[in-house]
């Protein structure tokens, strides 16, 4: 199972994702971040196998964190998790290197399916 960094500006959403990942999926959440800047720092510090990344954040968007993480580690596995299911944003996140996209409200099955696909 994967070691995961959960990134979302909502503490409640981070807890929800953590529960889905650990209790339902057998994964280990090794860290959390509430902003794009914190996400990049935590990624470098923890070296997770996968990141769940929200798009809307207080400072910059999650897309800026994806850019920074992918620049530092082109093999990073990032799954976007956002209510913003617009095609343009999904395409941009994939162009930046994201391996998947899960729309909020998140279902456990959709999240685990996206992670399993990204881990191949």
C-alpha positions as CSV (number, residue, x, y, z in Angstrom):
1,X,0.0,0.0,0.0
2,X,1.1,3.6,-0.7
3,X,2.5,6.2,1.6
4,X,0.4,9.3,0.9
5,X,0.6,13.1,1.4
6,X,-2.9,14.6,1.6
7,X,-3.1,18.3,0.5
8,X,-6.3,20.3,1.0
9,X,-7.0,23.7,2.6
10,X,-9.9,22.2,4.6
11,X,-8.9,20.3,7.7
12,X,-12.2,18.4,7.6
13,X,-11.5,17.3,4.0
14,X,-8.0,16.2,4.9
15,X,-9.5,14.1,7.8
16,X,-12.1,12.6,5.4
17,X,-9.5,11.6,2.8
18,X,-7.2,10.2,5.5
19,X,-10.1,8.0,6.8
20,X,-10.9,6.8,3.3
21,X,-7.3,6.0,2.5
22,X,-6.3,4.4,5.8
23,X,-9.5,2.6,6.9
24,X,-10.9,1.8,3.5
25,X,-7.9,1.4,1.4
26,X,-5.1,0.2,3.7
27,X,-2.8,3.1,2.7
28,X,-0.8,5.2,5.1
29,X,-1.1,9.0,5.3
30,X,2.4,10.1,6.2
31,X,1.6,13.8,6.1
32,X,-0.8,16.6,5.5
33,X,-0.6,20.1,4.0
34,X,-3.1,23.0,4.0
35,X,-1.5,25.1,1.3
36,X,0.5,24.8,-1.9
37,X,3.7,26.1,-0.3
38,X,3.3,23.6,2.6
39,X,2.6,20.8,0.1
40,X,6.0,21.4,-1.7
41,X,7.8,21.5,1.6
42,X,6.1,18.4,2.9
43,X,6.7,16.6,-0.4
44,X,10.5,17.3,-0.2
45,X,10.6,16.4,3.5
46,X,8.5,13.2,3.4
47,X,9.0,11.8,-0.1
48,X,5.6,10.2,-0.3
49,X,4.7,7.7,-3.0
50,X,1.6,9.6,-3.9
51,X,0.0,13.0,-3.3
52,X,-3.7,13.9,-3.3
53,X,-3.9,17.6,-4.2
54,X,-6.8,20.1,-4.0
55,X,-6.9,22.8,-6.6
56,X,-8.4,25.7,-4.6
57,X,-6.0,26.9,-1.8
58,X,-5.4,30.1,0.1
59,X,-2.2,31.3,-1.5
60,X,-1.8,29.8,-4.9
61,X,-3.7,27.0,-6.6
62,X,-2.8,23.4,-6.2
63,X,-1.7,23.5,-9.8
64,X,1.3,25.7,-8.8
65,X,2.3,23.0,-6.2
66,X,2.0,20.3,-8.9
67,X,4.4,22.4,-11.1
68,X,6.9,22.7,-8.3
69,X,6.7,19.1,-7.2
70,X,7.0,17.8,-10.8
71,X,10.0,20.1,-11.4
72,X,11.7,18.6,-8.4
73,X,10.6,15.0,-9.0
74,X,9.3,14.2,-12.5
75,X,8.3,10.8,-11.3
76,X,5.9,12.2,-8.6
77,X,2.5,10.6,-8.6
78,X,-0.2,13.3,-7.9
79,X,-4.0,12.8,-8.0
80,X,-6.1,16.0,-8.2
81,X,-9.1,16.0,-5.8
82,X,-11.4,19.0,-6.4
83,X,-14.9,20.2,-6.9
84,X,-13.7,22.0,-9.9
85,X,-14.3,19.3,-12.5
86,X,-14.0,21.7,-15.4
87,X,-12.3,20.1,-18.5
88,X,-9.8,22.9,-18.8
89,X,-8.5,22.4,-15.3
90,X,-8.4,18.7,-15.7
91,X,-6.4,19.0,-18.9
92,X,-4.0,21.5,-17.3
93,X,-3.4,19.3,-14.3
94,X,-2.6,16.3,-16.6
95,X,-0.3,18.5,-18.8
96,X,1.6,19.4,-15.6
97,X,2.0,15.7,-14.7
98,X,-1.0,14.8,-12.5
99,X,-1.9,11.1,-12.9
100,X,-5.6,11.3,-12.1
101,X,-8.5,13.5,-11.1
102,X,-11.2,12.8,-8.5
103,X,-14.2,15.1,-8.2
104,X,-15.7,16.2,-4.9
105,X,-17.8,15.1,-3.3
106,X,-15.3,12.2,-3.2
107,X,-16.4,8.6,-3.0
108,X,-14.0,6.2,-1.5
109,X,-14.2,3.9,-4.5
110,X,-13.4,6.7,-7.0
111,X,-10.4,7.8,-4.8
112,X,-9.0,4.3,-4.4
113,X,-9.5,3.5,-8.2
114,X,-7.6,6.7,-9.1
115,X,-4.8,5.8,-6.7
116,X,-4.6,2.2,-7.9
117,X,-4.3,3.4,-11.5
118,X,-1.6,6.0,-10.6
119,X,0.4,3.4,-8.8
120,X,0.7,1.1,-11.8
